[in-house]
Amino acid sequence: VFSDVTHKVTHQQDLEHRASLETATMVVSDFVLYLQRPVLQRLKQVRKLWDLVLIIGAGVGAYFLLDQPSQKDELYDVLGGMFLAAGMIPFLLSLPLMLARISVKMTVNGAGTWFTFENLRNCQLFVDMNHTFATLAYAAFTAAGIFFLVGTSDCEGNEGWDIFALEFAGVLAEIAVITTVTTLLNVPTVDDDESRPLLSRKENLQLERSGSLNASWAGAVDFALCEEYREDMEWLFPDDMDARVHPLESFVRQARTRAVSVRQIEPMPYEAPTPSRMIEAAEMLNARSCGWDSPFYLAALGRCSRKHLGDELVIALFRYLSGAQAFNNRFLTQAAVTSLGNLYFGTGNEKVSARLFMVWMVHEISNVRNHCAASLDAVGHPVVVAFMKDMTSTADLSSVAATLAYIDLHEGEGGRESQLVQSSDLAALAVQLTSADWVTRMAALVAICVNIASDKSKVESQDPTLLLEQIRVMKREVLDDPLEYHLIKCLALEALGRFAVASIKPANSADANDAGQIMYIAWEAGVTLLRTSVFKSVRVAAKRLLDQASYPYLKIYNIFGDDTVKTYGEDGFSVDVIDTVLRSTLSKTMYEELSSRATAMKHPRQDMAAMYKDRAHLAFEPTLDPTVLLYIHLGRPSFAIGPNPALFIQDRLNSSDRLERFAGLLCIGRFQALKGAAGLKDEVVPVVATCELVSTVRDLAVEVMGFSTGGCCAAADTPIDRRNAMVERELKLLKDRTSQRRN
């Protein structure tokens, strides 16, 4: 994929060896590799030896202590107490966990599932064959203990049972004392972890925080990033970021006395690193292992000199564009795209631009597409930059020049698509929307938009029936196709909006009925895509279409928009903030209508659950949407989410409707003090913030987690995810670098 990268034959074997090592590292985690170390195998062998010593020593000691003439008469009592303790203590220590599992299953499945064979089989005592045999052995020990204490006793009457009761009381007292200590100190009864004791305190912290035991690249990454994320790196990698392994002690001192705090999200103006520093950073990263699962490592590659950086490292960045990388999420992809923009800055490389453009075309996450657009601008191919400028602002599209140049670049001058984009026949252009070639569909839609913008009379002069059929073809072939590219859908929505504006007729006009049908098609397409599309650009274009078509309920969707997310990020999720958002966003009439509907619900949670079950949220009128009514209730202090909020919220988060998922996250922010909601905030919301495709839902998850409230090392025991702030800062630096080049 590179026009200026050459592979040296003398280094080929070394590159293949490094690639094999990288593949092995991607497949097996550091912790698993650590468990397979010889030192751990030695630990297991030594432990078995000492277990054997303990068994023999305890048995010999018990034999000699009981082999005294004065104690032989009490041998049966001693054996009875021994067997009773050996049989009862393991069972009683496992009883809390067993009862906890059964009670949780009862809560989920109902009270009738308390005593079932499935619960008995899955309890701790019967999880596998070894545990089953051990449980039978404990039962046999208990029976033997009762036999020795009661059956062989020479005491008269109930004295044998009295001795048993005394021994049993001693067992219960031992259990009470042991459990009290282990519960208060939160330690296991028997420490069976064979791995962590061999790790130092910093190694344990690094493994818990970053999931990586060995990050030898951390110091080099910190150097390449000019110590701008020093505190983040020290929090994530406390062992490998120790001062003794840092390449230059002077830079450590500088990092600790920086005037600019890394906790701030907005970066300082871009300052290019010196060439010598970029070369030194590249050599340091070449000499260390790779951290492909860290966005900090990927960002550091972009701060190096491409000529001195290993070819395999540069090529590996492209794996994040194709999805071939084993470790991948949006933060890694964003960091990789930004690094490619820095590495190929100002080169105008056509092949790299083509790869970045295709990612921008198909990737569902808008943050990744924003990084692609910025990197394309940084690479600086003039035709691609001009074309991207038109395609990212379709509302201002008024010329086919940039599109024609792009088509000529990739399809050749004078081709069919080049002629198509210059056509002025709207009917013929609409027919081309059925083509399987995305370039043909794009050229036809660009031509339609430009023709309507230059001369609205072309729409007014057409036969209304023919015009309506063209619009239906556009909706059927493009807007209703879930597999269509977001760029094509944005162009189709813009064309439909221009059709709608140009076809507006007075109410008493003869063509008013056809114009009304066009408006209805615009409403239906706009509302559907506004609610369901994962592409932010499509949702923005759908919102513009609804505004052009005078959709009366458009403001309702503003309460689920980006401005609302910013408000919650700044002011929190209290009842007053939610109510203020509703009152300031909705019109007074609309707010009162929704409030009256919400007030009429006698049992809000049950009523909304029934509405969700009936799929009433698919109604064309948003005032009947249970998600909107839930939003209204969240702004009321009297609203109670119920005794088990986790199930209700989880149902919202599992919905395919982005508005419903938005409301579910809002419930977590509103009721985060409740136990169920707090658990979702800790376990589920981080996944939503990383993997959610819809940007507004993803950004709200970031605010609910508190990503932007401080650095990840704001407190030693507060794991705040800083990846989002880091990749956004790198994007801003790349944009500043591009702006400086233009100036």
N, C-alpha and C positions, 0 to 999 in steps of 0.2 A: 504493500500500500504506500510505500514511500518512493519518491522520485530521487531522493538524495541519500538514501541509506545503502551502504554496501556491506556485504558480509565477507569477512576475511576468512579464508580457508583455514589458516593456522589456528584460529580461535574456535572453529566449529565444534570440536570435541568438548572444549570447555563450556561452550554455550549449551550443548546437549546435556552435559552433566548437571549444570545449574538448573536447567528446565526440569530434569527428573527429580532433583531435590525439591524444587518448588512444588511440583505435583504431589510428591509425598507429603509435604508440609500442609498442602491444602486439604488432603484427604483425611489426615490424622491430626487431631488437635494436639496442642502442646501438653495438655494434661495427660492424655492417653500415652503419648510418647514418654512422659515422665514416669507413668506407672510401669512401663516396660524397661526401665533402667535396671542395670545389673544390681545396683545398690538396693533397690526395692526387693528384688528376688532374694538377695542375701538376707534382707530383713525378715522375710517370710520364713526362710529356713532356720534362722537363729531363733525366731519366736517359737517355732514348733519344738526346737530343742529345749527351750526354757519351759514350755508347757509340759513336756515330758518330765523334766526335772521336778517341777512343782507337783505333778501327780505322784511320782515315786516318793518324793520327800514327805509329802503330806501323808501318804499311806504308811510309810515306815514309822514316821513320828507317832501317828495314831496307834500303831501296833505296839510300840514300846511303852507308850503311856498307859495303855489299857492292860498291859501284861504284868500289872502289879497285883499281888495277892489280895490286897484290900479292895480293889476295884472290880474283881472278876464277878462279884455278886451283882454289880450294877451294869454288867455288860449289855444285857438286853435293853435296859433303859437308854443307855448311850446309843446303841444301834438304832433304837426306835426314834430317838431325837434326830440322829444323823439322817436317816432315810426320810423322815417327815420334812426336815428342812430342805433336803436335796430335791424332794418332789414338789414342795409347795412354793418355794421362793421364785424359781423361774416362771411359774405360772402366774403368780401374783404380780410380779414385775411386768409381765406382758399384758395383764388384764386391762390397764387404762387405755392402751393403744387399741386393743381389740374392741372394747366397748365404744371408743370414739369412732372407729370405722363403722361399726354397726349403727350407731346413732345418726351419723351423717347419711348413711344409706336410707335410714328410716325417714329422715327429713326430706330427702329427695323423692323417694318412692312410696312413702306412706307408712303408717304405723303397722300395717299388716306384714311388713318385711322384717320385723325384729328377729324372729326365730325361724330362719329358713336354712335349708341345706347349703344354699349358695353363700350366705353370710358365714356359716360355720366353716365351709371349705376355704373361704378367702381370708379368714382371720389369721393372725400372726402365727398361731400354733400349727397351722396346716398349709402353709404356703407352698411347700414342696415335700418331697419324700423324706428328706433328712429331718425337716422339722416335725413331720408326722411321727417318725420313729422316736425322735427325742421326746415328743409329747407322751407317747405310750410308755417310754422309759420313766418319765416323771410320774405318771400315774401309777406305775408299778412300784416306784420308790415310796410313794405316799401310802399305798396299801401295805407295803412291808413295814413302814413305820408304825402304822396303826396296829399291825399284827404283833410287833415286838413290844409295843407299849401296853396293849390290852390283852392280847391272846396269850402271851407267855408270862404274864404277871402273876406272882404268888400272893398278891394282896387279896383280901377278902372284900366282898361287896363291890362298890363302885370306885374303889381306890385306883384301879387300873385306868378307868376313864378320867379320874381326877389327874393322874399323871399325864395322860394324853392332852387334857385341857391345858395343863401347865406348860407342856412343851409347845403346843399350838399357839398359846399366848405369846411365848417367846419369839416364835416365827413372825407373828403379826407385828410385834414390837420392832423386830429387826427391819421388816419391810417399811414400817412407818418412819424409822430413823433414816434409812437409806434414801427413801423417796423424798423426804423433806430436804435433805442436803442436795440431791440431784436436781430437784425442782427449783429451789431457791437460786442455785448457782448455774442452772441451765447447762448441765453437763450430762453426758450419758452415764448410765450405771456402770458399764464396762466400756472403756475406750477401745474401740475396735478399728479406728482409722490408722492404717498402716503407712500412709503416705505423707500427710501433712506434718507429722513431727520432724521429718527430715528437711522441711523447708524453713527458711528463716522468716521472721515476722514480715519483712518487706516483700519476700517472695510470695507469702500467703496473701498479702494485700494486693499485690499486682495480679495474681491469679484470679482473685475475686472481682477486681474492678475492670480489668481489661480482657480476662479470659486467656491471657498469654503469659506463660512462665518465662519464656526467653524472648526478649525484645532487644537484641543487641543493636538494632538500628535506631533505638530511641534517641541516643545522644547525637547521632548524625542528622536525624530528622530535626531535632531542636536547633542544631547549627544551621541547617539549610533554611529553616523558617525564621532565621534571625532572632531566635528566642522570643518571638511574639506570642507563643503559646506555652511559655515555660511552665506556668503553674498548672495548666491542664496536663502537660506531659508528666510533671512530677506527681500529680495525683493518680494518673492512670498507670504509670510505670515507676513506682517508687524505688524498685531495686535497680533497674537498668539506668535510671536517671540520677543515680547517686553521683555526687560531685567527682568522685575518684575516677569514674569512667567517662566523664565529659572530655571532649578532645582538647579544649583550651580553657584553662582555669580563668583567664581574663574574661572570657565571654560569660562565665558563670557569675562573676562579680558584676558585670554589666547587667545581666538579666535580673539580678536581685535588686538593682537600684534603678530600674527603668522608671521613667516618669509617667509612662503610659501604662495603665492597667489593662491586662488582657481580658478583664471581665467585661469591658465595654464591647458592645456589638458593632457599633459604627467604627470603621477603620480610619486611621489617619490618612492624609494624602499619600498616594503611591510614591515610594522611593525605591528606585531600582537598585538591587544589590550590585556590588562591584563585580566585574568579570572574574577577578581572582577568587572571590568568595564563591561564585557560582561554580567555578572549576573545582575548587577544593571540596565543595559540597557533593559534586558529582563523584569525585574520587572516593569520598568517604562512603557514599551509598553503594558504589560498585563493590566495595570491599566487605560489605556486611550482608547479613541475611535479609530477606525481603519480608515486609509487613503488609501483605496484600489485603488483610482484613481491617486495616486502619486507614481512615481518611486523612489522618495527619501525614502518614507515610506517602500517600498518593499526592497530597498537596506539596510535599517537599520535593518530589520529582520535578514538579513544574518550576521550582526555584533554581534548578541546576542548569548547567550548560549542556545543550543537547548534543553537541559534538563530542563532549567528554563523558556523557552518560552512556552506560552499556546499552547496546542495541536491544538486548532482550528485555530490559526494563522499559524502554520506550514502546516496544511492540506489545508488551503485556498490558499497557494502558488501554489499548484498543479492544482487549478482551472484555472490558467493562461496557463497551458500546454494543457489543453483539450478544451479551449475556452469557458468554462462555466461561466467565470467571466463576470458580467454585464459591468463593465468598463474595456476595454482592447484595447491596441494598442501595437506596437512593442516595445516601450520603457518599458512599464509595463511588457511585457513578458520577455524581456532581463533582467530586474532587478530581476524578480522572479526566473529565471533560475540561475542567478549568486548567488542569496541568497541560493537556494537549494544546489549549489555546496559548499558554505561556511558552511552551516548547517550540511551537511553530508560529510564534508571533511575527507578523509582518512578512511572512514568506510567500503568501498568496498560493500556497500549495493546493492544487485543484483536487487531488485525491483525498487529502485529509478533509478538505471542505465538503467533498461528496459524502464521506463517512459521517461527519457531524450533521450534515443536512438530513440524512436518512434517519438518524436517531431523533432529530427534531420532528421529523414527519410522523414517526410511529410511537414514540414514547408517551405513555399515558400521564406521567407525573409532570406537572407544569414547571416545577423547580428545575428538573433536569432539562426541559426544553429551554428555559431561560438561560441556563448555563451554556447550552448548545448555541443559542443565538449570540451570546456574548463571545464565545470562542470563535464562531464564524466571523464575527466582526473583527476579532483580534487577528486571526489568520490573514484576513484582508484580501481575499480574491475579489476584484472589483465587481464582476458580474454577479457573483453570489451575494455579496453585500447589498447591492442595489435591489436584487430580487427579494432578499429577506426583508428589506425595509418595506417593500410593498406588501408582502404576505403577512407581516406582523401588524399592519395597519390597514386592513381591508376597507375600513370605513372611508379612508381617504384615497382609495384606488380610483385613478382618473386617466391612467395612461397604460398602454400595453408595451411600452419600450423596454422596461426591465424584464418583463416576462418573455418578450420576444428574444432578448439577448440571452437569457438563460436557456430557452429552448434551442436556439441556434448553437449554443455551447455544447449541449449534450445530445441533441438530435441531428445536428447538422443544418446549415443554412438552406432555406428554400424547401424545407420538408413540409409534410402534410400539416403538422401542428403549427408550424410557422404561418402557413396560410390561414389556418383556422382561427388563430388568435387575432388576425387582422380582418376577419369577416364581420359584416354588419347585418346579416340575415338572422334574426332572432329565432325564427322557426327552425332553420337548419342547425343552428347552434344547440337548441334544445334536444334535437335528435341525437347529437353526439354525446349526450350525458349517459346513454346506454352503453358506451364503449367500455371495454375491460381495461383499457390503458389509462392510468391515472393522469398522465401528461395530457392526453386528449381531453379528458373531463376538465382538468384545470384550465386548459387553454380556452375551452368553450365558455366556462363560467367567467373567466377574466374578460373575455370579449363581451359577454352579456352585460356585466357590471359597467364596463367602460362605455358601451353603446347607450345604455339608459342614462348614465351620468352626462353624456355629451348631448343627448337629444331625447327628451322625454316623449316627444311626439311619436317616436317609433312605437311606444307602448300604446299611446292614445289612438293611433291610427289602425291598430290591429283589430281583427275581428275578436269580440269578447270571448266567444266560445273557443277559438283557437288559442287565445292567450291563457284561458283557464286550463286548457289541456297541457300547454307548455309548463305551467306551474305544477300541475299534478305529476307530470313526468319528473320534474326536478325533485319533488317531495318523495316520490316512490323510489326513484333510482339512486338518490343521493342521501336525502335527509333521513329516510326510514331504514337505511342500510346500516346495521350496527358495526360492520367491518370497514366502513369508509374512512379514509384518512381525515384527520381533523382539519387540515388545510382545505380540502375539497368541501367539507361541510361548512366551514366559515365562509367560503366564497359563495356557496349556495344560499346560505342565510342572508348574506349581504345582497345577493341578486333578488331574493324573494322580498326583502325589505324595500328595495328600489322599485320592484314591480308593484308592491302594495301602495307606496306613496304616489307613484305615477298613475295608478288606476283609481284613486279616490274620486268618487262622484257625489254630486248632491243627492239628497234622499229622494227627490222627485224625478231624478234622471231615469231615462229608459234603461241604462246599463247599471243601475244601482244594485240590482240583484246579483249580477256577476261580480261586481266590486265587493259586495258583502261576502260572497263565497271565497274570494281571494283573501279577505280579511280573516275569515274563519280558518282557512288553511294555514295562514300565517300564525294565528293564535295556537292552533293545535300543534304545529311543528315547533313553535317557540317554547311552549310550555313543556312539551315532552322532552326536548333536548335540555332545557334549563334544569329539569329535575333529574334526568337520567345520565347525561353525558359525563364521562370522566375527564374530558378535556376542558380545561378552564377557558381556552380561547373560544371553544364552541359555545360554552355557557354565556360568555360575554357577548358573542355575536347574537345568540338567541335573545338575550335581554335587550339588545339594541333593536332587534326585529320587533319584539313586543312593544317597545316604546314607539317605534315608527307606526305600528298597527294599532296604537291607542288601546292597548290591553288594560282593562280597568283595575286588575288586581296585581299589577306589577310590583307595587310597593311592599306587598306581603313577602316577596322573596328577598327584599333588602334586609330583613331581620336575620337572614341566613348568609349574609354577605361578608366581604372582607373588612369593611369598616366596622361592622359589629364585632368581628373577632378582635380587631385592634382595641376596641372599647373594653372588651372583657379582659384582654391582656393588661391593660393599664389600670382598670378600676376593680377587677375581681368579678366574682359570680354571686354576689349577694342579691337578695330579693329586690332591693331598691335599684340596683344597677340594671337588672333584667327589666323591671317595670319602666325605668327611664328609657331604655333602648326601644321598647315597644311603643311608648308614647311619642318619642321623638322621630321614629321612623315611619309609623303608620299615620294615616290621616285620622282626624278625630272621629269622623263617621265610621270608618272601617274599624278603629279600635273599639268603639262602643258596640258595634255589631258583634265583633268577636267576643267581647266581654259578656254581652248578654247571652250568647250561646254557651259560654263556659259556665256562667252562673246557673243556667238551667240544668246543669248536670248534677244530680243529687249525689252520685257516687263517682267522682271524676275518674279514678283509676280503673274501676270496673267498667265504666262506660267507654273509656278510651280503648281498653283492651278488647271490648266487644267490637268497636268500630274498626280496630286494626284487623281483627279476625275476619270481618266481613269485607276487608279490602276497600273500605270506604275512602282511604287516603288516595285512591286513584281517581276520585271524583274531579270533574273538570273545574268545579268552583272551589277555590282554596279555602273559603270560609267553612266548608264542611270537612276539611282535612283534620283528622285527630292530632296530627303533629303540630299544626298551628294552634289548636286548642290546648295541647300540652304546654306549648310555649307560653300561652296566656296564663295558665295555672302556675307555671314556675315563677311568674312575677307576683304571686300572691302569697303572703305569709301563712295563710291558713292551709295551703295545700300540703298534704302528707302523701308521700310516695308509697306508704304501706309498710307492713311488717318485714317484708323481704324485698328490699329495693334492688338487690343484685339481679334477680331474675327478670324484673320489669325492664331494667336498664339494658341488660344483655340482649333482650329481644329487640330493643331499638337498635343496638349496635350491629346486630346480625342482619338488619334489613338491607335490601338492595336499593332503597330510596335514600339518597344523600341527605335530604332534609330530616329524615327520621334518625339517621346516624348522628347528625349534628345535634338534634334534640337529646339523644342519649348521652353525648358528651356534656351537654349543658346540664343534664341531671346530675352527672358525676361532680361537676363543679359546684352546683347548687347544694348538693347533699353530701359533700366530701367528708363531713364530720361523722356521718353514719358509717357503721362498720362495713356493711356490704359495699357501699360506694367507695369507701377508702381502699378496699381490696381490689376493686376494678381499676382504681387510679394507679395502684402500684403494679398490677400485673397485665392489664389489658391495654390501657391507654398508651404505654410505650410502644406496643406493637402497632397500634393505629397511627401513631405519630411517624412511624418508620415506613409502613407498608400501605397506608390508605392512599388511593389514587386521586380522590377529589381534594383539591388544594384547600378549600375552605374548611372541610372536615379535618384534614391533616393539620392545618394551622391552629384550629381550635384545640386539637389534642395537644399540640405543643404548648399552648397557653395553659391548659388544664394541668399539665405536668410541671409547669413552672420552668421551662427550658431557659427562657430569656430573663430570669430573675437574678442570675449571677453566674460566676464561673463555676466549673465543676469542683473546684477546690475551695469554694466559699466556706465550707465547713468540712472537717476531716471525715465525718461520718455521713455526709449528705451527698449522695450520688446524683448530681444534676447533669443531665446529658448536654454536652456542649458541642456536639457534632454539627447541629443545625446552625449555630452561631458561627462556627468555624468556616463551613462551606459558603455561607452567605458573605462572610468577610472576604474570603478569597475571590468571590465573584465581584464584589465591589472594587477590590484592588485591580482585577483584570480590566474592568470597565474604565477605571481611572487611568490605567496605563494606555488603553486605546484612545481615550480622550486626549491625553498628553501628546500622543503621536499625531493626531489630527491638528492640534493647536500648533 
